[in-house]
Amino acid sequence: MTMPQQRSAPPPPPRPTLPAPKPFGRYTTVPRPPAGDTAPRMMTGFWLVVDGVSLPTFSECQGLAAEYEVVPWVEGGQNEFVHQLPGRISFTPVTLTRYVDGASGGLAAWFSSVADIRQTYRTARISAVDPAGKPIAHWDLTDVFPSKYTGPTFSAGGTAAATETLELVHHGFVFAYDPPPRS
């Protein structure tokens, strides 16, 4: 029985601590690139750096989402409609998935070491990486805390590759797009 080959991006270069996101207003994104640079680019993985610590490359990222609570407001004398106003904003947990390999022990050890330190919030950067190992886009998360680590499920009759997941909770994110170099 052969295992599927994992195609992974090269490891991220060593980085100092991440700069804090600089949103305009409360939550925002970096302005869009010029119209010629909007072509989709292929991704091969995701890098995760938390307070300057580079973690292994991930193959899947889910949960980069935000949602406003909708608050209905009934105006006296207005019988045609109910006003719908934005309330609190909430952010879903981000779940990162990767294939189990030699770096898996380091990921589990990092997750366990977080419990040894008093509750402190961190800054994290998730970078989408192209086949050449260059970042395509970044999501800078604020007040990050790893809330869950799930190791692989083992099955003697299974043919799927073993995966592990890391779940991060946060208080918001800022998106930045890296346009491809002009030729």
N, C-alpha and C positions, 0 to 999 in steps of 0.2 A: 504494500500500500504506500503510495507516495503522497507526501504532503505538498500542498500548493506552495509555490515559491513566493516569498514575500518580496515585493518590490519597494524598497525603502529609499527615502531621500538621504543624502549624506547628513552627518550630524551637524547641528548648528554650530557656528563659530562661537568661541567663548565671548561672553558679553559682560560688561559691568552691570550694575543694577539698572533696572529699567527707569526711564524718566516717567514721571507721573503724567497721566493723560491731561491734555489741556482743552477741555471742551469749551465751546462758546455757549453761554447760557448754562442750562443744567445738563442736558444730554444732547449730543449732536454728532455729526460725522464730519470728516474732512471734506472740503469741496470736491466735486467730481472732476476727473481729468478732462482735457479737451476731447471733443467728439472722436478724433482719430484713434485714441488710445483705449476705447471701450471694448475691443474684441475680447471674447472670453479666452482664458488661458488654462491649459490643462494643469491639474494639481496631482502631486504624488503623495502628499502627506501633510501633517501639521506639526509644527514645533511648539513646545510649551516651555516658557521661561517664567519662573516664579521667583521674584526678588533676586534676580541674577543667577538662579540655579537652573541650568538647562536640564530638562527631563527628556526621556527617550522620545523618538518620533512616533506620532500617532497616525493611524490610518483613517480614522473617522471622527468627526466632531458634530455633535448635535446639541441643540438648545440655545444657540445664540439668538435669543428672542426677548422682546419686551412687550408689555401689554398694559394699557391704561384701563383702570376700573371705570366703567361708565356710570355716572350718577344721574338718574332722572330728576328733573326739577319741574314741578307743576306750577305754572304761573297762574295766579288768580285772574279770571276773566278771559284767559286764552284757552278755548276749548277745542281748537283745531289740531294741536299737537302738544307733546310733552318735550321740553328741552332736554337734550342729552349733553351733559357736561363731562369733561375729563376729570377723573379723580386721581387716586394714587397710581403710581406706576409700579409694576412688579416685573422682575426678571426671572426667567426660568433657569434652573441649574444647567450648567454646561457639562455634557457627558462626552469624554474622549475615550476612544477605543483603539487598542493596538494588539498586534499579534505577540504572543509570549515568545521571548528570546532571552539572550544572556543579560540584557539590561533590565529584565523584569524584577529581579531581586532588588535592584537599586530603587525602582519606582515604589515597591512595597515598603522598603526601608525608609524612604523619604516620607511617605504617607504616615508611617508609624512614628517618625521623629516629630511630626507636627504636634502630636498629643503630648510630648514631653515639654513643650514650650507653652507658656500661658497664651490664652486666646489672643492672637494678634492678627490683624488683617494685613493682607499682602497685596502687592500689585502683580498682575500677570499679563503676559502677552502671548496670544495664540497667533501664529503665523502660518498662512497657507503657503506651501512650497511647490514650485514648478519642477519638472524633470531635471533641470540643470542645477537644482539646489538653491535657487534664488527665491526669496520671499515675493509673493504676489500681493498679499494684503495682510494687514495686522488688525487684531482686535485687542485693545488694551482694556483689561478688566480692573475695576477698582474694588477694594475691600474684599478680596478673594479669600475663601477658606475651603480647603478640601473636605468635603462632607462624607464621601463614600469611596471605597476601593473595592472592586469585585474581581477576584481571581478567576481562573478558567474553571469551566465545568468539565469534569472528566467522564468519559463514556468509553467502555471497552469496544463497543461496536460502532462508534462514531467515526466519520471520515473528515469532519470539519477541523480546521486548524484551531488551536486553543487561543483564546483572546482574553484580555483583561481590560477593565474599564476604570476610569477615574472620574469622579463627579465633583465639580466645583460650584459653590454658591458664591454670589457676588452682588454688589450694589449698583452695577451699571457698567457700560462699556462704550468705548469710542472706536470707530472704524477708520482705518486709513488704507488707501489704495496705493500700491506701488506700480506706476505705469511701466510698460516694457521700454527698454532703451530704444531710442529712435535710430534708424539705420541710414 
